[in-house]
Amino acid sequence: MSNSEQLEQIRNGKGFIAALDQSGGSTPKALRLYGVEEDAYSNDEEMFDQIHQMRTRIVKAPAFNGEKVIGAILFEKTMDREMDGVPSGKFIWEDSGVVPFLKIDKGLEDEANGVQLMKHIDGLDALLKRGVEKGMFGTKMRSVISAASEAGIAAVVAQQFDLGRQILGHGLMPIIEPEVTISIADKAEAETILLAELTKQLDALPEGKDVMLKLTLPEVANIYKPLVDHPRVLRVVALSGGYSRDEANARLSTNTGIIASFSRALTEGLSAQQSDAAFNEMIAGTIDSIYQASVAG
């Protein structure tokens, strides 16, 4: 990695990674939860203006800093915009001491074999080059697992690692995210299969080609501890996946060495109608609770 200070913070920093990467499909829901209804914007550009205002407000909150938030995942349109006249990635690092990552996936294929692979990412090399130019430390990409299907899970993990090697070739750190749907009956079995497939791919990586993993909080605490300890894994982070913040924090605190990378659980309770004082107090409490759960293990 080009920035040794950022690498050290992600490898050893105490805290968690904020997920501020809602894309086009999830943005209207995120805005509704924030108190911004769809009649507040008339097209996609105005919608993204609204979500950028929300993200900027979060990032500029006094509690949002590198002491408890070690990294943040940004949507492409966030990366391409500015905060206080400064490119977003540069702003969150230089102003807040938070390491920037870029969400690169472009959505999911239809479900097959119990999983959803990522859609083809047109122009990925050009996007990765832009990410480097705009100061991104790494990337994130999401697939979905909805059944304990050995063939499906193997395909998800293989696709993730194929792209991960391409990302590493640009000097960026890939966050590999094979999300297991929290509501499925065979979630624990799916997680056992996923552990085996991730281990197989990690064992095949050459020395010096490390990755990060973003995983659903598991049914069996510490099942992913071998991944935390794997020499090719820089860090394991957890997604909230639809759990409430309280349940996500409770599950996280039982998994040694895993830190949070929450999205909806991070913004829960925030509102566009709050005064700055109320907003900053709410986000400070949220950040502290997720931080405490992240360092508990």
C-alpha positions in Angstrom: 0.0 0.0 0.0 1.2 3.5 -0.7 0.3 5.0 2.6 2.0 3.2 5.5 0.1 5.4 8.1 -3.3 4.3 6.7 -2.1 0.7 6.5 -1.1 0.7 10.1 -4.4 2.3 11.2 -6.4 -0.4 9.4 -4.2 -3.2 10.6 -4.0 -2.3 14.3 -6.3 0.7 14.9 -8.9 0.4 17.6 -12.4 1.2 16.3 -14.6 0.3 13.4 -15.2 1.1 9.7 -18.2 3.2 8.9 -20.2 2.1 5.8 -21.4 5.2 4.0 -21.9 3.6 0.7 -25.6 3.3 0.0 -25.9 3.2 -3.8 -28.8 4.2 -6.1 -31.1 1.3 -5.2 -30.7 1.7 -1.4 -30.6 5.5 -1.3 -34.3 6.2 -1.1 -34.8 3.9 1.9 -31.7 5.4 3.6 -33.1 8.9 3.0 -36.6 7.9 4.3 -35.1 6.6 7.5 -33.2 9.9 7.8 -36.5 11.8 7.5 -36.2 12.9 3.8 -39.2 11.7 1.8 -39.2 11.1 -2.0 -41.0 14.4 -2.7 -37.9 16.2 -1.4 -36.1 15.4 -4.7 -37.3 15.1 -8.3 -34.5 13.2 -10.0 -31.5 11.0 -9.2 -29.0 13.9 -9.1 -31.1 15.7 -6.4 -31.5 12.4 -4.5 -27.7 12.0 -4.5 -27.4 15.7 -3.4 -29.6 14.8 -0.4 -27.6 11.7 0.6 -24.3 13.6 0.2 -25.6 16.2 2.6 -26.4 13.4 5.1 -23.0 11.8 4.7 -21.2 15.2 5.0 -23.1 15.9 8.2 -22.0 12.5 9.6 -18.4 13.0 8.6 -18.2 16.5 10.0 -19.7 15.5 13.4 -17.0 15.9 16.1 -17.2 12.3 17.2 -16.5 11.0 13.6 -12.7 10.8 13.8 -9.9 8.3 13.7 -9.9 7.7 17.4 -13.0 5.4 17.1 -13.8 5.3 13.3 -10.7 4.0 11.6 -12.1 3.8 8.1 -15.1 4.7 6.0 -16.5 3.1 2.8 -17.7 5.6 0.2 -20.1 5.3 -2.7 -18.6 6.3 -6.1 -20.6 9.4 -6.3 -19.4 10.4 -2.8 -15.8 9.9 -3.9 -16.4 12.2 -6.9 -18.0 14.9 -4.8 -16.4 17.4 -2.3 -16.9 18.1 1.3 -16.2 21.8 2.3 -14.5 22.2 -1.1 -12.2 19.3 -0.7 -12.5 15.9 -2.5 -14.4 13.6 -0.1 -11.7 11.0 0.3 -9.0 13.5 1.0 -11.4 15.4 3.4 -12.2 12.4 5.6 -8.5 11.4 5.9 -7.0 14.9 6.4 -9.8 16.4 8.4 -11.0 13.4 10.4 -8.1 10.9 10.3 -10.4 8.3 8.7 -9.1 6.0 6.0 -11.3 6.0 2.8 -12.5 2.9 0.9 -14.5 2.8 -2.3 -17.6 0.6 -3.0 -17.0 -0.7 -6.5 -19.8 -3.3 -7.2 -22.6 -2.5 -9.5 -25.4 -4.7 -8.1 -26.3 -8.3 -8.1 -27.3 -11.0 -10.7 -30.5 -12.9 -10.2 -30.3 -15.6 -7.6 -29.0 -19.0 -8.8 -27.8 -21.9 -6.7 -28.9 -20.0 -3.6 -26.6 -17.1 -4.2 -26.4 -13.8 -6.1 -23.1 -13.1 -7.8 -22.0 -9.6 -8.6 -22.9 -8.1 -12.0 -20.0 -7.5 -14.4 -18.3 -4.2 -13.5 -17.8 -2.3 -16.7 -14.6 -0.2 -16.7 -13.3 -1.6 -13.5 -9.6 -0.9 -14.2 -10.5 2.8 -15.0 -12.5 3.0 -11.8 -9.7 1.6 -9.7 -7.3 4.0 -11.3 -9.6 6.9 -10.4 -9.8 5.5 -6.9 -6.1 5.6 -6.6 -6.0 9.2 -7.9 -8.6 10.3 -5.5 -6.8 8.9 -2.5 -8.7 5.7 -1.8 -6.9 3.1 0.3 -9.1 0.2 -0.7 -12.3 -1.1 -2.2 -15.4 -3.0 -1.1 -17.7 -5.4 -3.1 -20.7 -7.3 -2.0 -22.3 -10.7 -3.0 -25.2 -12.4 -1.3 -25.6 -16.0 0.0 -29.2 -17.1 0.7 -28.8 -20.9 1.1 -26.2 -23.4 2.3 -25.3 -24.3 -1.3 -21.7 -25.6 -1.7 -21.6 -24.8 -5.4 -23.2 -21.4 -5.0 -20.9 -20.3 -2.1 -17.8 -21.6 -4.0 -18.8 -19.5 -7.0 -19.4 -16.4 -4.9 -16.0 -16.7 -3.1 -14.2 -17.5 -6.4 -15.6 -14.4 -8.1 -14.7 -12.2 -5.1 -11.1 -13.4 -5.1 -10.7 -13.1 -8.9 -11.7 -9.4 -8.5 -9.6 -9.1 -5.4 -6.5 -10.0 -7.3 -7.3 -7.4 -9.9 -7.8 -4.8 -7.2 -4.5 -5.7 -5.6 -2.8 -5.1 -8.9 -3.8 -1.4 -8.6 -2.2 -1.2 -5.2 -5.6 -1.1 -3.4 -6.8 -3.2 -0.5 -9.9 -5.2 -1.4 -12.6 -5.8 1.2 -14.3 -9.1 0.2 -17.9 -9.2 1.3 -19.9 -12.5 0.8 -23.0 -11.5 2.8 -25.0 -14.3 4.3 -28.7 -13.3 4.6 -29.6 -13.2 8.3 -33.2 -14.7 7.9 -32.3 -18.0 6.2 -33.0 -21.2 8.1 -29.7 -22.8 7.2 -27.5 -19.8 8.1 -25.1 -21.7 10.4 -24.5 -24.3 7.7 -23.9 -21.7 5.1 -21.4 -20.0 7.4 -19.5 -23.3 7.8 -19.3 -23.8 4.0 -18.2 -20.1 3.6 -15.4 -20.5 6.1 -14.0 -23.5 4.2 -14.2 -21.7 0.8 -12.6 -18.5 2.2 -9.8 -20.5 3.8 -9.1 -22.3 0.5 -8.8 -19.0 -1.4 -6.8 -17.3 1.3 -4.3 -20.3 1.4 -3.7 -19.8 -2.4 -2.8 -16.1 -2.1 1.0 -15.4 -2.3 2.8 -13.7 0.5 2.3 -9.9 0.5 -1.1 -10.1 -1.2 -3.4 -9.5 1.7 -7.1 -8.9 1.7 -9.8 -7.8 4.2 -13.1 -9.7 4.8 -16.5 -8.3 5.6 -18.8 -11.0 6.9 -22.3 -11.3 8.4 -22.3 -11.7 12.2 -22.3 -15.5 12.6 -24.6 -17.9 14.4 -21.7 -19.5 16.2 -19.5 -17.0 18.0 -15.8 -17.1 16.9 -16.4 -19.5 14.0 -14.4 -17.0 11.9 -11.5 -16.7 14.3 -9.3 -18.8 11.9 -9.9 -16.1 9.3 -9.0 -13.3 11.8 -5.7 -15.2 12.5 -4.9 -16.0 8.8 -1.6 -14.4 7.6 -3.3 -13.2 4.4 -6.1 -11.3 6.2 -5.4 -7.7 7.1 -8.7 -7.3 9.1 -12.1 -9.0 9.4 -15.1 -6.6 9.7 -18.7 -7.4 10.3 -21.8 -6.0 8.6 -25.0 -5.4 10.5 -27.1 -7.1 7.9 -30.5 -6.0 9.1 -29.9 -6.6 12.8 -30.8 -3.7 15.1 -27.8 -1.8 16.4 -28.2 -3.3 19.8 -28.4 -6.9 18.5 -25.5 -6.3 16.1 -23.4 -4.9 18.9 -24.2 -7.8 21.2 -23.3 -10.3 18.5 -20.1 -8.5 17.5 -18.9 -8.3 21.1 -18.8 -12.1 21.3 -16.5 -12.5 18.2 -12.9 -12.0 19.0 -10.8 -9.8 16.7 -13.7 -8.8 14.5 -14.7 -5.1 14.2 -17.8 -3.4 12.9 -18.5 -2.1 9.5 -22.1 -1.0 9.9 -24.3 1.0 7.6 -28.0 1.1 8.7 -27.0 0.4 12.3 -24.7 3.4 12.1 -27.4 5.9 10.9 -30.2 4.5 13.1 -31.9 7.3 14.9 -30.4 10.2 12.9 -32.8 12.7 11.3 -32.5 15.6 8.9 -34.9 17.4 11.3 -32.5 17.2 14.3 -30.6 20.3 15.4 -26.9 20.0 15.0 -26.5 19.6 18.7 -29.0 16.7 18.8 -27.6 15.1 15.7 -24.0 15.3 17.0 -25.1 13.9 20.4 -26.9 11.0 18.7 -24.0 10.1 16.3 -21.5 10.4 19.2 -23.5 7.9 21.3 -23.9 5.5 18.3 -20.2 5.7 17.4 -19.3 5.0 21.1 -21.6 2.0 21.3 -20.2 0.4 18.0 -16.7 1.2 19.1 -17.2 -0.5 22.5 -18.6 -3.6 20.8 -15.7 -3.6 18.3 -13.0 -3.5 20.9 -14.8 -5.9 23.3 -13.6 -9.1 21.6 
